[in-house]
Amino acid sequence: FSGAGPSVVQRLIGKLHPTAAVSQATKEICDYAKNTGIKLLWDAEQNAVQPGIDQWTLDLQREYNRDGVAVVYGTYQAYAISTPQLLAQHLAIAHREGFTLGVKLVRGAYMGSDPRRLFWATKVETDRVHDRIAEALIRKEWNEPLNPIEEKGGQKPAFPSVSVVLATHNHESVRKAIAIRQEQRQTGQELIDLSYAQLMGMADDLGTELILAGRSSSGVTQAKTELSKTFKYTAWGTVRECLTYLLRRAEENKGSLGRTRIGRLALGKELRRRLLSRF
């Protein structure tokens, strides 16, 4: 939303409704997406504008995420201390109003610009919160830290319909999700709509691992399903248009250097396997 200009940013900061022009443009995008089966993922941004983005995105979900199908997704940053309660509030609203909550779960990307007090004290704690939230969503079960917002009379609300995108380069987090899904398939449990996403050129071996996990767990049919649910996120536009975005992503993903080494080792292992298989 912030890319629409300074006036839109000011409305987000003030938690005001979007202008008529922004509303109309957004509606046209959402209508097209709904009619063509496209999913729209609204990115998270700095804390100053995030509450406004959350509200605008939730309003769109109320309108478009009906009949068990999510078109619009909001982004939830696990490194923020407020995220478990915020997500629980949105889940309660989705249950009460009968729409599917679209959740894109990330760790977070604005530690360099937002106040440090907003975040968990350590990466270990951030990882724990991220993985516990992911598990709660995949299982559709409340847990700690994703505690339910109690309804009148102290009753715990039922878990609503959810559609989830795990946008992460973290191998351990993805493997935990895969293990839960395999357990659910083996025991005949209900499966939520779950997708995985990484930035193009980062953790490509992880995307391959996801597809192979689907193939090994349930045969060709499931492999096709997992293939369609594993995405690469890429910038689109001219170099001038995308340069600022790409520089920010590079800054956010300094930790990818270690993952690049892992990917290089994985590529070398696969190359050796293919060469040796010819003899």
Disulfide bonds with the S-S distance in Angstrom:
none
